[in-house]
Amino acid sequence: MLQLNIKNETSRLRVVVLGTAISNGPTPTINEAYDPKSLEHIIAGTYPIEEDMVEEMEAFRHVFDKYGVTVFRPKLMENYNQIFTRDIGFVIDDVFIKSNILPDREQELEAIQYIIDQINPAKVLRPPEEVHIEGGDVMLWNDYIFIGTYKGSDYKDYITARTNKEGVQYIRDLFPNKIVKEFDLVKSKIEARDNALHLDCCFQPVGKNKGIIYKRGFREESDYLFLVNLFGKENLFHIKRQEMYHMNSNVFSIDNRVVVSEKNFKRLNKWLRANDFLVEEIPYAEIAKQEGLLRCSTLPLIRD
């Protein structure tokens, strides 16, 4: 049995589900795009090809191997995008919560069922239908649970709005001892540079007291200021609009000093090293074209 344990984003990683880009399917049509960034690349003819994405994910896999992390992969489904495992489920403490995701992604959950079967069934939950919540919006920080949401009255019109107020309430009810803090995110159906698809597109903690943040990803300045006050301005790396577009806040921590980052994130990687992080640089720019990066393609199950 897997004894789940996730309390934060940066403790030593032991077990993770890493997505797969094998048999990723044909390039989506314009009407099939889930987000403005994918759409941009479909139109431009620069949508990533399977071979390149498989190579990038293998580089990620090698880093996990180097640190002795146990890696599960989803069961392979023909012609199906299975890269972003973060969307389909997440762990809080020792509980696995299945996401209520876009209906045509339901099969992605089936592909990791063999892993879920190794968890105590009493610790596996599926929220009721009206609860929308995805793992990219859920971030643990010890006593806190940070949740990205969208409070606009046009929520239902936005395929990029993934976590609703019912989702936030569901987590509050499940974990009454935690401080649940929601963040209203900026969404756009048409401009990827102004679309925080999930919370990890505009914020992520690293190490014990630091974080990467994009101020304009928050609809309310008070939400941004909450994080500045909690972490301290001097501990936050502020990314720019173009860096947010390239997903600079979507790195992944193996422990509180080892961070896996994209090799083109020059400014960020320099800052991380200046703050005594060991940066494992890998190529991930092709996968980034689908508005997801390193955190999005992982589903951590056990950290120390």
Number of C-alpha atoms within 10 A of each C-alpha: 9 14 13 20 20 24 20 21 24 24 20 19 23 19 21 18 19 26 26 23 25 20 16 20 15 11 17 13 10 13 7 11 17 17 20 23 23 25 25 19 17 20 11 9 10 13 19 18 15 19 12 16 22 19 16 18 22 16 16 22 16 13 16 20 12 8 14 12 19 15 18 18 17 20 17 18 17 11 12 17 20 27 27 24 26 24 27 25 24 25 23 20 18 18 21 23 20 20 23 24 21 14 7 7 15 13 14 24 21 15 16 20 13 13 16 18 12 11 17 15 11 8 14 15 13 12 16 11 9 11 19 21 31 27 29 29 25 26 24 21 19 13 12 15 21 20 28 33 31 25 15 16 7 9 16 11 10 15 16 20 27 24 28 22 17 17 22 24 14 15 20 16 11 11 14 9 10 16 14 18 15 19 22 21 28 24 25 18 18 13 14 22 18 19 25 30 29 30 29 28 30 30 29 27 26 27 20 15 13 20 22 23 26 23 20 19 26 24 17 14 12 11 16 20 15 13 16 17 9 11 16 14 14 10 16 20 20 20 21 14 18 12 17 25 22 23 27 32 30 28 21 23 24 23 22 19 19 21 22 22 27 25 15 15 17 12 12 20 22 12 12 23 13 10 13 11 18 16 18 17 17 19 18 22 20 20 25 22 22 22 24 26 27 26 26 24 25 25 24 25 25 22 21 14
